[in-house]
Amino acid sequence: MTSLSVEMLAADAVEPITSAGNAQLGIAVLAGIAVIVLLITKFKMHAFLALTIGSLALGSFAGAAPAKTIASFTAGLGSTVAGVGVLIALGAILGKLLADSGGADQIVDTILARTSNRAMPWAMVLIASIIGLPLFFEVGIVLMIPVVLLVAKRGNYSLMRIGIPALAGLSVMHGLIPPHPGPLVAIDALDANLGVTLALGVLVAIPTVIIAGPVFSRYAARWVDIKAPENMIPQRPSEDLDLRPSFGATLATILLPVVLMLAKALVDIVVDDPEQGVQRVTDVIGSPLIALLAAVIVGMFTLGRAAGFTKARLSTTVEKSLAPIAGVLLIVGAGGGFKQTLIDAGVGQMILEFSENWSIPALLLGWLIAVGIRLATGSATVATISAAGLVAPLAADMSTSHAALLVLAVGAGSLFFSHVNDAGFWLVKEYFGMDVGQTVKTWSVMETIISVVSLAFILLLSLIL
């Protein structure tokens, strides 16, 4: 397909693709989501294919011409990958450098060496939150599990007293803080300011992770009092390395993109004059692309070269970091296509009218929709993408801060009650050697606490800002 034809498709997708009434659109939405849920849960189909088929089904049920539905889906997929795909790739590279260089282990060992036994759960949540900033949830778990099991074994702790804080730190970062895929897609869909979302996300994340981590772990350890399984302690990534980057350099590299993006948000608020030199500079260096790219380039020296990596080894590390995220990029892209199909079908206007007629606050509505899709599909990313697409029109007249809070509300809803249809549920169950009931009492309850507590703080912030 030529670039001209792609542009024509995108232009066509701006026009409504159907003239269906609200009743038919409502049925079409439910049917489209039902198709996605059925394909993922019953037929175990990959989320990319399920979202693609669900988008086409949505258009058909809404009475749209197939060509217009395809045009909407294609335009949404392309714009989402263009806006978010590069950021996910850069985040994956930074995370791989952090893991392979031993930087993650350096942070872990440094903090643990300076922590008393009584403060160990707080140290675990701190470590997981720092490591969870640039890493995908699954990668973070793989990195943290050896630490959790070793600390629990050597200190004779209940596994839940150490494990729950670590899982809480990783999960909160995954659901609320960019550059994780879910928050990035929601920011793109709702046209929210990334810096403001990041700042507010950190404000919400801190009390949430304390309550769901160290505080809840006291009760989780009573409900499920188990020891670390001997056969599940894997080798740590840096055990074969002769050199490791320093703690300070590693921490500075991880926080660099966060600092740059927050600096841009702060300057935008204080200066608010695009012609000022300071704001023009921060607009560039604080953009997500440049901030993450800068962290990756710096990381090649502060992490890779500090660990003794040759140029060839660095190239291999970068190459290996990109292959595992192919599936994530496709899911995110298809989610963007589904979102655009929803918008072009007129579903957004229907949701807007529904919200007004039933007087449901936009933040609560976004959270409830994400909760429903999360419970049905088991995927936090699919829940975030779909819910953001449905409530996107509600953000049109919102202030910058409230649009950011809507992003966070959707992200919070996407974490609600992980259960047997979530891959993360089984990952935690197997690593910690628990049965299904024990996993529900600990992991599933922890996820629900994160979702509900973060929503409470989001609603509180909405009253203040």
C-alpha positions, 0 to 999 in steps of 0.5 A: 500500500502506498503512503498516499493510499494510507493517508486517504484511508486515515482521512476517510476514517475521520468521518463517522463510519455508521449512522446507527442509533445508540441502541444499535451502537450499544449492542455493537460495543457489547458484541465486539467486546464479547468477541474479544473476550471469547477469543482470548478466554475460550479459544486462547487466541493471541490478543492481537488477533482477538482485537483485530477480529473484534474491531471488524465485528464491532463495525459489522454489528454497528452496520458500517461498511467493511471498507470503512471499518478496515480504514478506521482500524488501519488508521488507529493501528498506524497512529498508535504504533507511530506514537507509542511503539518507539517509546516501548522499544526504547523502554525495552532496550533500557530494561535489557541493559539494566538487567544484563549489565547487573545494574538491577542486581547492584541496586538490589544488593546496595539497598539490602546491605543497608537495610535492617531486618525490620525494614526489609519489606519497605526495602523490597517495595523500594527496590521493585518500584525503582526496577519497575520504572523501565521494565515490563512487569513480567521482566521485573518479576523474573529479576525480582524473584531470585532476590525475594526467594533468597531474602526470604530464605536467608532471613527466615521470613514468611515468603508473603512478607517479602514477596507482596511488597515486591509484587506491589511495587512492580504492579503499581509501576506497570499500571500507573506509570509511563513508559509502560505500554498501558499508560502510554496508550491511554495517554495517547488515546486521551490526548493527555500530557505525559509529564503531568500524568507521570507527576500525578501518577507518582503522587498516587503510586506512593501511598498506594504501594505502601498500603498494598505492599508493606502494610497488606503483607502483614495480613497476607503473611498470616493468611498464607504462611509459607517458606521460599520453595528450594527448587525455584531459586534461579541464577541471578543475571549478573553472577557470571559478570566480572564487573557491574555498574555503580549504584549511583550511575545505575540509579541516575540512568533509570531516573534520567527520563523521569527527571527530564519529563517531569522537568518539562511538565514543571516548566510548562506550568511555571513559564507557559510561554512557548517562545521562552528559551527555557521552555523550548529546550525542555519541550525537546529534551522532555519529550518522551522520545528524546528523554528515553533515547537519552537514557538509552544512549547514556545507559550504553556507557553507564551500564553496558560499558561499565559492565565491560560490554564490548561494542558487539555485546552492546549491539547483541543486547539491544537486538535481544531486547526488541524480539520479546516486545513484538507481541506487545507492540502488535497488541498495542497497535491492534488496541489502537485500531479498536479504539479508532473503530469505536470512535469512528462508529460514534461510540464516544458520543454514546458514552458521553450521553450515557455519562451525562444522563446517569450522572456518572463521574468520568473518572469512575466510569473509566475505572468501571469499564476497565475493571469489567474488561480486566475481569473478562479478559485477564489482560491489564493492557487490553483493559487499558486500551479498550477502556481508554478508547471508550472514554476518550470523548470525555477527556475532550473538555477536561483540564490537563490535570483531569485528563491525566487523572482519567488516564490513571483511573483507567490504569487503576481499573485495569489492575483489579482482581487478577485471577485465573485468566491472567498470565501474571496470576499463574506466574506468581503462583508457580514462582512462589509455590502456592496453590490457586486458593493461596494465590487468590488470598495474596496476589489477587487481593493485593491487585484489588487493593492497588486498584481501589486505593489508587482510585480513591487517591485519584478521586481525592486529587480530582477534588483538589486540582 
